[in-house]
Amino acid sequence: MMRERYTRLSKSESLMLQTSRRQFLKLGLAGLGVMTVPLLAACQGQGEQPAPASPAVSAQTPATSGTEVVTVRFEGWNYEPALVEQNLKRFMELNPDIKVEYTPIEGSQYRQKIVAEFTAGTEPDALYVRDDYFAGWVTAGYLQDIEGMPGLEEAYSRIYDFNAAAMTYEGKRYGLPYYADIVAFAYNAELLEKADIKEPPKSLEQLEEQGKKLKSEGLVQYPIAFGFKLTNDFWYDWWGLIYASGARLFNDKMEPIMHTENTVARDVLAWIERGMNETGIVDPASIELDGGKVRDAFLAGQYAYILFQRYEMARANNPEQSPIAGKVKMALVPSLDGENKGTVGWTRMYCLSKTTQVKDAAYRLIYYLGGLDENGVPYTAKWWFMQRGLGFAYKELAQDSEIRAKLQTFVDPDIYSLQAENARARENVQEPWYSEWESENQKLMQQALTRQISVNDVMKGMAENAERFKKQYGA
Amino acid sequence: MRIVPYAARQGLVSSYLRRLRQRSFTLSDSLFAYVLNLPALVVVLALIAYPIGYSFWLSLHRYNLKRPDLYRFVGIENYREILTDRVFLNSLTVSVIFSLLSVGLILILSLTFALLLNETFLGRGVMRSLVLLPWAIPGVVNGMMWSWIFNAKVGALNGVLVSLGLIEEYRRWLSSPTSALLAAVFAHVWNMVPFSVIILLAGLASIPSELYDSARVDRCGVLQRFRHVTLPWLLHPLLIVLILQTMNAFRTFDTIYILTGGGPGEATNVIALQTVRTVLDFTDFGLGNAYAYVIMLITLVISIAYVRLLYQRGSFET
């Protein structure tokens, strides 16, 4: 054995000695070439032709019992990953033939990372999707529709219209709801009582009057603030306010009308601008604040009113998280004419990647998470509400006794569910140019709020941006 | 076993290599050197040149990940588009103003600190260490720190100024276009000054003390010594500082992203921020890569201008 090895080594050594330097260099270069090809391939990404992503990595491993266990790769942003794991564990116990590999991804980088995965062909089988980029991912060929899958009709028949619309693209349904929520208007009842204000404002005019009163009595420096710092997300409080007044920014052909036919958005923006620069109702620091900071300041008693995500009501009235717990009440979002016409809502959903090789198993997973259980109950949606107060897309949950009991601990259940009935998704959220448009609009509105341009200029700019991006994304 | 002495072995090896070269190759020395460097060159090409080249190739395409079906070669269309795009031209203007202000301030402050720290005084070592601290702070953390300092509600700057009686009420430093830009410049300068101080300190240490002695004998004052001895010797380090800080200023993204997000409006929307938004948020790789190449071109032109300007002053004669 030793002798044999010695002989082999000797041959190799003698081969090396006999090889000329040219041959040696040839061999070396060939070796380097072999090493470099995968490196280049890794760097290349899509190459010249953005080819469809390669099949997802979904191994099928044999089960110890003899049946095959299918592995489903599942990814989502990192909201409460421990709770997600806990729920997935239950799913796997109920479905021993499916193994879920769950990867939580940092929320602020979620979109970029998922896009990178799809580009590199390493996408998961099932994943979280926000309505903000849902349509863009469909047109990019990342997602597949779930038409004809079991239980889909029943699930869709029981959810709010705006949620169903948010998960549908060109007549095909792609997702099941993770959670859905709306923008709510809340006020600090104690401050209003001190100012002898009997009921919350229904119109923006009333909000202004009440705000002036609160200011004059020295109860707050600024009655309300908005999260108007430039962000990658949407300015939900702005959308909530204009939808409460019935604004329409686009017509049915997706042509901008905010600068011509429908002036509601302009009037609301003018009200905010006046509030910031003249009446002192709106905190001028709003353009430095994001939604989280506005919420924290409201909970610290600095503001009397706020527009925030409805699920924040649970935090606002939780003594462990809020110094003004028990004093925060919800009301309909005030409007220009005093008649509330709705608010803005959004949908977070579970979808399947187009290339998944385990479609049936992945669908069973997302149906467990976003659909109905064997008793026809939206188990996970209810579970999320009970755990963390996340909003739900299923109408029937608003009447669920357990949920109502829980709601009563921090909000009036009827007002809570009433707003969802009239909620609307952003009109153009399903356009592939939506995120660019939102981003540019935020800049325009900041310019108006700091009086660099007029409110009319903002509306014209919004319309021009819409046309420009449509053209940019057109074929 | 026959033991061959080390020197003899070296001789044997070199004579073997010489014979090998004479027998098998007719390569010149320079070509032979290139061949030996080839493996390293291949790695450099794969890791640096290829991505740079590929990025340029992408900039000649219409390539948005949201619409991969529209992918096609468009030549210089992306460049033509951005040169007439209001957003791009505005971000370029903001970047130029930001760079002029920050590079100017960095030069003045770092030269001042370097001259001070070059003197002998008690605690100089501690001071040198302290001055370097801001450089150890990443851009994102720097942005967060300054956003709290400039905060309109609880900011330290407002607290100090009100306590000193310099202002009556808290100001919104990040709400006005001018003060937001100045705040961003200040945050960037604070982060970048230490690096320049290090370079200039190294330059100061290399000036022979005899030159100062001679200048003193010639009855030169402090300013004359600075002008006729220190400054000429510092031209080379200053050139490095100028080039690096101009490039840094043009590429600054993280601090501004956290501090103002580019606002209010477009007041601090520097070109690097617009590039990152275009590529990562809007997933427009074609346009985003064109942005990146414009930044590279600008910094290249400025760097060449610096070198020519200072070279003509004779700074490289030594």
Boltz contact constraints between the chains, C-beta under 6 A:
constraints:
  - contact:
      token1: [A, 20]
      token2: [B, 24]
      max_distance: 6.0
  - contact:
      token1: [A, 21]
      token2: [B, 24]
      max_distance: 6.0
  - contact:
      token1: [A, 32]
      token2: [B, 39]
      max_distance: 6.0
  - contact:
      token1: [A, 32]
      token2: [B, 42]
      max_distance: 6.0
  - contact:
      token1: [A, 36]
      token2: [B, 46]
      max_distance: 6.0
  - contact:
      token1: [A, 39]
      token2: [B, 46]
      max_distance: 6.0
  - contact:
      token1: [A, 43]
      token2: [B, 50]
      max_distance: 6.0
  - contact:
      token1: [A, 43]
      token2: [B, 51]
      max_distance: 6.0
  - contact:
      token1: [A, 50]
      token2: [B, 68]
      max_distance: 6.0
  - contact:
      token1: [A, 50]
      token2: [B, 71]
      max_distance: 6.0
  - contact:
      token1: [A, 112]
      token2: [B, 280]
      max_distance: 6.0
  - contact:
      token1: [A, 115]
      token2: [B, 65]
      max_distance: 6.0
  - contact:
      token1: [A, 115]
      token2: [B, 283]
      max_distance: 6.0
  - contact:
      token1: [A, 136]
      token2: [B, 66]
      max_distance: 6.0
  - contact:
      token1: [A, 140]
      token2: [B, 65]
      max_distance: 6.0
  - contact:
      token1: [A, 140]
      token2: [B, 66]
      max_distance: 6.0
  - contact:
      token1: [A, 140]
      token2: [B, 68]
      max_distance: 6.0
  - contact:
      token1: [A, 229]
      token2: [B, 261]
      max_distance: 6.0
  - contact:
      token1: [A, 230]
      token2: [B, 261]
      max_distance: 6.0
  - contact:
      token1: [A, 230]
      token2: [B, 262]
      max_distance: 6.0
  - contact:
      token1: [A, 230]
      token2: [B, 263]
      max_distance: 6.0
  - contact:
      token1: [A, 232]
      token2: [B, 281]
      max_distance: 6.0
  - contact:
      token1: [A, 284]
      token2: [B, 172]
      max_distance: 6.0
  - contact:
      token1: [A, 284]
      token2: [B, 175]
      max_distance: 6.0
  - contact:
      token1: [A, 285]
      token2: [B, 152]
      max_distance: 6.0
  - contact:
      token1: [A, 285]
      token2: [B, 172]
      max_distance: 6.0
  - contact:
      token1: [A, 287]
      token2: [B, 175]
      max_distance: 6.0
  - contact:
      token1: [A, 287]
      token2: [B, 264]
      max_distance: 6.0
  - contact:
      token1: [A, 288]
      token2: [B, 152]
      max_distance: 6.0
  - contact:
      token1: [A, 288]
      token2: [B, 174]
      max_distance: 6.0
  - contact:
      token1: [A, 288]
      token2: [B, 175]
      max_distance: 6.0
  - contact:
      token1: [A, 432]
      token2: [B, 66]
      max_distance: 6.0
  - contact:
      token1: [A, 436]
      token2: [B, 282]
      max_distance: 6.0
  - contact:
      token1: [A, 443]
      token2: [B, 265]
      max_distance: 6.0
  - contact:
      token1: [A, 443]
      token2: [B, 266]
      max_distance: 6.0
  - contact:
      token1: [A, 446]
      token2: [B, 263]
      max_distance: 6.0
  - contact:
      token1: [A, 446]
      token2: [B, 264]
      max_distance: 6.0
  - contact:
      token1: [A, 446]
      token2: [B, 265]
      max_distance: 6.0
  - contact:
      token1: [A, 447]
      token2: [B, 265]
      max_distance: 6.0
  - contact:
      token1: [A, 450]
      token2: [B, 264]
      max_distance: 6.0
  - contact:
      token1: [A, 452]
      token2: [B, 265]
      max_distance: 6.0
